């Protein structure tokens, strides 16, 4: 495959965003993921609605993080992971051999469990991703805008040249979110984004999600059921690689249909 | 016994009270560790002391021509001006020798110090009859003086630092009093420069391939195991490789004849600085690769993932994040490898180091000698003066190594600071 066809695939993903009429920004179809003989995710079928927050909950080892990493092809970076099925991004299968994983990750951003800013300045942390992706606009404006989206601008506007490591853990995590939104992605994947943070930083990030979902489709993995209840519109409950129940968050927590869901949310296991 | 008895005093007899014994074992081990450290430091101290002991000390010299007989109008030799010295040279040196020296540089243009040097070397010709170590010079001075006045009544006793500016800035000569280390220092620096230019980029590139790109399959594991093995191959075997490949097969390239360099009249037959540098480069290549791999492996996966998750390519991730984060470690390892290369002797002997070279290397196609080679050669000479010369050369070698290490440490610290604030 030469560079030219890859470039045209870029526009294919971008075109899909504009042309798509599907209610889902992302849709998993018969998605199965296995590590060697172990099936971590079994035949997942799930649609993620545009500009909504969808939470994935479940006990440790249920496959929720594995599934999340499949949504922007991060699993490929770990050896020995085998993925089957489709993940449709506005109708385009991101596992299609013609689709470049680098472009997939450009449109589907990710925030990790532990804050992991680059060892660069606060400014550079945000500008870098845009720069390597060929951003041609005003970088100062981009940095300010991104930091404002995560309510960090007022705290750091006077020390943009300082190292990102000088920030607190909660600020670092918001910087990581700002870094992701600076690319103006379609979807934000969040893998237990607050599990390494204190309650106050957690509350700040949770309140951000309401604002962020006006622009982005958000999928959040959390082991904290209260958090899922607070921030999400829809919630999926995974158990041993199966999607047990997937519905409106309120319904799932108040009137779960499946007995296993009820046991889990009432704290009888997990 | 009830379940409760598990907590009663009676059941604790299951545990013997051996606290004192454990403490004394602990203390014994502490002693062993301390003794080992002291032993190591003692050996290092002994090494440095022997070198210092030989590098300074009294030298007993007898002049072939008495300096008093050279006095002009009552002015002693050492206080003469240029004119006086020129007169001495005219009177005492053969015409042929005078013409030869004049051709090198006319006497009128030579400095007073230079002229004095000629008088001392060519006319006075002080001959070393005995040398003493620093220890003897400091603690046995009386015996030395007594011995000197009885055995050699008209001798002069001078305290000599065998490491001197003169020693550092002179090329090699056959005589111990005038020889210098410059030829070997230049040879070492040139050789190491070539070693670095080759081994550093190739080593890091190979490490990046193995660590970041290569998949975990049989072929790559085989390559990896062999790199580890190569790091343990005795250096003389690399010398054989260098001789076969660089000196023999690639002779047109390494001798410079392919680039038309042999016209300078210096025929090196591929036994050049270039061959030596490349041989050492291959010698340290596995060490640099392994070290750089470890440096890259120490970088957390989360750094790579956070970069890739922003739509960076593999190369952008490596270049902007992985390499800057690991560069200080890579640099430290490279310096250690280069230190090893600087001290290598055996492979260079095989590749064909010149044991006696009076002409400084002028470029990569020159014949070469290096400091360790020179030291080895001087220690094997029969005259006792060369023992001191060798010690002086060791001091130079150690100083060179330490300054290279210091430079690397300073650079590394600067990089670390940049990393923190960059």
Interface residues (C-beta under 8 A of the other chain):
Chain A: X72 X74 X77 X79 X102 X103 X105 X106 X107 X109 X110 X112 X114 X116 X117 X118 X119 X120 X121 X124 X128 X129 X132 X133 X162 X163 X165 X176 X179 X180 X183
Chain B: X215 X216 X300 X301 X302 X303 X304 X305 X306 X307 X308 X309 X310 X311 X312 X313 X316 X320 X321 X324 X325 X419 X420 X421 X422
